[in-house]
Amino acid sequence: EDLSSLRAIEAVDALEVFASWKLHLASSTTLRRLDALLVERRVELQYAGNVGMWNTALAAFARLEDMEAKWPFVCMELARDRHFLDRNSLFEQCAAVSSFTRLRMLDDVVLDNVAHTVLSDMELLKRDLVDMAELLWSFASVGNHHPELFDQCYDRLLNFMEREEIDLGSRMTQQAMLQLTWSFTCAGFHKKHESFAALLDYCLFMDLDIHARAQSVRWLMELADASVVEVPEAGGRCQYPDKLLAARSLPRVRQLVKSTPLGDEEVLKEVVAMLKELGWQHSLGHMADDTVPAYIDISLEEKFGRKVGLLVPGSRGFLRCGLPQEKLPSKESGALSLTRRLLHARGWVTGVVDSEKWRNLPPKKRLAYLGDLVTEC
């Protein structure tokens, strides 16, 4: 049906309903129409009395994980304007950054604008850690480790810990602590600050029960692994060295790693088929050791006699940078970069197959692309 009679606020309300019920599969045609309507009504939303309406629609697309939506890119363009962004509260700005991250979108100008707002009034970040954790996770997940923002948040967290103001009895606070420590790990704080051991103590003090979210278990596994393999003396600094090691090897942790599917299945099959044509020895789903947090999708160790591997993470491993018309190259996600670091600490050199680039290459050029990846390794 024609949706042109809808007001912008009604379109946003409809989007929220879709998002709350996860109706993106059954209603994709309607979603596309609502998306187009929002883009058409950009000015109405930009200057609406409800200054956060643009952000509400952005959050709905993020909850739906709708990678085809055009409205988020309009939001990115709007958020580049600091004067526009300043009309929104700090928490609305942080929510926008989180939505962009969940949609795998990166724009350093937007992130700098939000960081500027946060740094102007750090006291607004509450002691339950949830807001700070979501903010830093959003930055770390796109590989932006804004130095001043991360340093200020790290100092603030240490102050909370010294004054014993963190309530680990709250499940939300436990998850936020893990999320924060993982974010600081991505930024390399475990290699720069001996005080990082105190963050490890807080994370390891918590016993994640069987009801803990898989993401929390993964955060703990990865931050523990980074501390062990990148800073071997970390175990001696924290109060729970046994728990630090166990966080990488407990049955539930290993089951989580083993149950994680390999990368982009379609592209993986095509890469493997090409390797077979070339007669290159290889193995799939290689586990570097009993504590590694991720598979190596394709190991070429048999072919080259050294630890060389390929990762095929699919679209989730890459970020969409800037606006479509700017045609900026994609970038590795923060999670993928951390995985490669942890593999490199074990002596593995990895190349990453960009699935989108692979699909756009004619078959004859795929061989050269694969050869370039291996040569870089």
Secondary structure as the mmCIF struct_conf table of DSSP 4:
data_model
#
loop_
_struct_conf.conf_type_id
_struct_conf.id
_struct_conf.beg_label_comp_id
_struct_conf.beg_label_asym_id
_struct_conf.beg_label_seq_id
_struct_conf.end_label_comp_id
_struct_conf.end_label_asym_id
_struct_conf.end_label_seq_id
TURN_TY1_P TURN_TY1_P1 SER A 4 SER A 5
BEND BEND1 LEU A 6 LEU A 6
HELX_RH_AL_P HELX_RH_AL_P1 ALA A 8 TRP A 21
TURN_TY1_P TURN_TY1_P2 LYS A 22 LYS A 22
TURN_TY1_P TURN_TY1_P3 HIS A 24 SER A 27
HELX_RH_AL_P HELX_RH_AL_P2 SER A 28 GLU A 40
TURN_TY1_P TURN_TY1_P4 ARG A 41 ARG A 41
HELX_RH_AL_P HELX_RH_AL_P3 ARG A 42 GLN A 46
TURN_TY1_P TURN_TY1_P5 TYR A 47 TYR A 47
BEND BEND2 GLY A 49 ASN A 50
TURN_TY1_P TURN_TY1_P6 VAL A 51 GLY A 52
HELX_RH_AL_P HELX_RH_AL_P4 MET A 53 LEU A 64
TURN_TY1_P TURN_TY1_P7 GLU A 65 GLU A 65
TURN_TY1_P TURN_TY1_P8 MET A 67 GLU A 68
BEND BEND3 LYS A 70 LYS A 70
HELX_RH_AL_P HELX_RH_AL_P5 TRP A 71 ALA A 79
TURN_TY1_P TURN_TY1_P9 ARG A 80 ARG A 80
HELX_RH_AL_P HELX_RH_AL_P6 ARG A 82 LEU A 85
TURN_TY1_P TURN_TY1_P10 ASP A 86 ARG A 87
BEND BEND4 ASN A 88 ASN A 88
HELX_RH_AL_P HELX_RH_AL_P7 LEU A 90 ARG A 102
TURN_TY1_P TURN_TY1_P11 LEU A 103 ARG A 104
STRN STRN1 MET A 105 LEU A 106
HELX_RH_AL_P HELX_RH_AL_P8 ASP A 108 SER A 120
TURN_TY1_P TURN_TY1_P12 ASP A 121 ASP A 121
HELX_RH_3T_P HELX_RH_3T_P1 MET A 122 LEU A 124
BEND BEND5 LEU A 125 LEU A 125
TURN_TY1_P TURN_TY1_P13 ARG A 127 ASP A 128
BEND BEND6 LEU A 129 LEU A 129
HELX_RH_AL_P HELX_RH_AL_P9 VAL A 130 SER A 141
TURN_TY1_P TURN_TY1_P14 VAL A 142 GLY A 143
HELX_RH_AL_P HELX_RH_AL_P10 PRO A 147 GLU A 162
TURN_TY1_P TURN_TY1_P15 ARG A 163 GLU A 164
TURN_TY1_P TURN_TY1_P16 LEU A 168 GLY A 169
BEND BEND7 SER A 170 SER A 170
HELX_RH_AL_P HELX_RH_AL_P11 ARG A 171 CYS A 186
TURN_TY1_P TURN_TY1_P17 ALA A 187 GLY A 188
HELX_RH_AL_P HELX_RH_AL_P12 PHE A 189 LYS A 192
TURN_TY1_P TURN_TY1_P18 GLU A 194 SER A 195
HELX_RH_AL_P HELX_RH_AL_P13 PHE A 196 PHE A 205
BEND BEND8 MET A 206 MET A 206
TURN_TY1_P TURN_TY1_P19 ILE A 210 HIS A 211
BEND BEND9 ALA A 212 ALA A 212
HELX_RH_AL_P HELX_RH_AL_P14 ALA A 214 GLU A 230
TURN_TY1_P TURN_TY1_P20 PRO A 232 GLU A 233
HELX_RH_AL_P HELX_RH_AL_P15 ALA A 234 ARG A 237
BEND BEND10 CYS A 238 GLN A 239
HELX_RH_AL_P HELX_RH_AL_P16 PRO A 241 ALA A 246
TURN_TY1_P TURN_TY1_P21 ALA A 247 SER A 249
BEND BEND11 LEU A 250 LEU A 250
HELX_RH_AL_P HELX_RH_AL_P17 PRO A 251 SER A 259
BEND BEND12 THR A 260 THR A 260
BEND BEND13 GLY A 263 GLY A 263
HELX_RH_AL_P HELX_RH_AL_P18 GLU A 265 LEU A 278
TURN_TY1_P TURN_TY1_P22 GLY A 279 GLY A 279
STRN STRN2 SER A 283 HIS A 286
BEND BEND14 ALA A 288 ASP A 289
TURN_TY1_P TURN_TY1_P23 ASP A 290 THR A 291
BEND BEND15 PRO A 293 ALA A 294
STRN STRN3 ILE A 296 SER A 299
HELX_RH_AL_P HELX_RH_AL_P19 GLU A 301 PHE A 304
BEND BEND16 GLY A 305 ARG A 306
STRN STRN4 VAL A 308 LEU A 311
HELX_RH_3T_P HELX_RH_3T_P2 SER A 315 GLY A 317
STRN STRN5 PHE A 318 CYS A 321
BEND BEND17 GLY A 322 GLY A 322
HELX_RH_3T_P HELX_RH_3T_P3 PRO A 324 GLU A 326
HELX_LH_PP_P HELX_LH_PP_P1 LEU A 328 SER A 330
STRN STRN6 LYS A 331 GLU A 332
HELX_RH_AL_P HELX_RH_AL_P20 GLY A 334 HIS A 344
TURN_TY1_P TURN_TY1_P24 ALA A 345 GLY A 347
STRN STRN7 VAL A 349 VAL A 352
HELX_RH_AL_P HELX_RH_AL_P21 SER A 355 ASN A 360
BEND BEND18 LEU A 361 LEU A 361
HELX_RH_AL_P HELX_RH_AL_P22 PRO A 363 GLU A 376
#
